[in-house]
Amino acid sequence: MPKRKRIQRQHTEDWQTIQQYTLWPEQTAYELLRPLVLFGDPAGKCAQETGAAERTLNRKAPRVVTLEIANEIRKKTEDGRQYAARF
């Protein structure tokens, strides 16, 4: 069996631990918004845990969803034609 290329870590929702593992600002921004977008956690709860402004989290979370939808629209089907989104 080949040796792992990356260090395997325990899954955590603890913001201090997550912050230690992020290497780039983009990762930190993603981890700030992930609980809101993925799990539907309230922005107030995330703001308390992370120290980020609740208003900022409320403003940025819909942008992430919009970008994900836009990326889905850009995906191509097997025959190479773009499909119409069903959103």
C-alpha positions in Angstrom: 0.0 0.0 0.0 1.5 3.4 -1.0 2.4 5.9 1.7 -0.1 8.8 2.3 1.0 12.1 0.7 -1.0 14.2 3.2 -1.3 14.1 7.0 -4.6 12.6 8.0 -6.3 14.7 10.7 -9.4 14.2 12.8 -12.6 15.9 11.5 -13.4 18.9 13.6 -15.7 21.9 13.8 -13.5 23.8 16.2 -12.6 27.1 14.6 -9.2 27.4 16.3 -8.1 24.0 15.1 -9.4 24.7 11.5 -7.6 28.0 11.4 -4.3 26.3 12.3 -4.7 23.9 9.3 -5.5 26.5 6.7 -2.6 27.6 4.5 -4.1 30.2 2.3 -6.7 33.0 2.8 -9.0 31.3 0.3 -9.1 28.2 2.6 -9.9 30.4 5.6 -12.8 32.1 3.7 -14.2 28.8 2.6 -14.1 27.4 6.1 -15.9 30.5 7.4 -18.8 30.0 5.0 -18.9 26.2 4.9 -21.2 25.7 7.9 -23.7 28.3 6.6 -23.9 27.0 3.1 -23.5 23.3 3.7 -25.3 22.8 7.0 -27.5 25.8 7.1 -26.1 27.0 10.4 -27.2 30.5 11.5 -24.7 33.3 10.7 -24.9 34.5 14.3 -23.7 31.2 15.7 -20.8 31.1 13.1 -19.9 34.7 13.9 -19.6 33.9 17.6 -17.5 30.9 17.0 -15.1 32.5 14.5 -15.1 36.2 15.4 -16.2 37.2 11.9 -18.9 39.8 11.5 -22.4 38.3 11.2 -23.4 40.8 8.5 -20.4 39.8 6.4 -21.3 36.1 6.7 -24.9 36.8 5.7 -23.7 38.8 2.7 -21.2 36.3 1.4 -23.0 33.0 1.9 -25.6 33.6 -0.9 -22.7 34.6 -3.3 -21.1 31.1 -2.7 -24.4 29.4 -3.6 -24.7 31.6 -6.7 -21.2 30.7 -7.8 -21.9 27.0 -7.3 -25.0 27.2 -9.4 -23.1 29.1 -12.1 -20.5 26.4 -12.1 -23.1 23.7 -12.5 -24.6 25.6 -15.5 -21.1 25.7 -17.1 -20.6 21.9 -16.8 -21.0 20.0 -20.0 -22.8 16.8 -20.8 -21.1 13.7 -22.3 -21.7 14.8 -25.9 -20.1 18.3 -25.2 -23.2 20.4 -25.4 -24.1 22.6 -22.4 -27.3 21.8 -20.7 -29.9 24.2 -19.4 -29.9 24.4 -15.6 -32.9 23.0 -13.8 -32.8 25.5 -10.9 
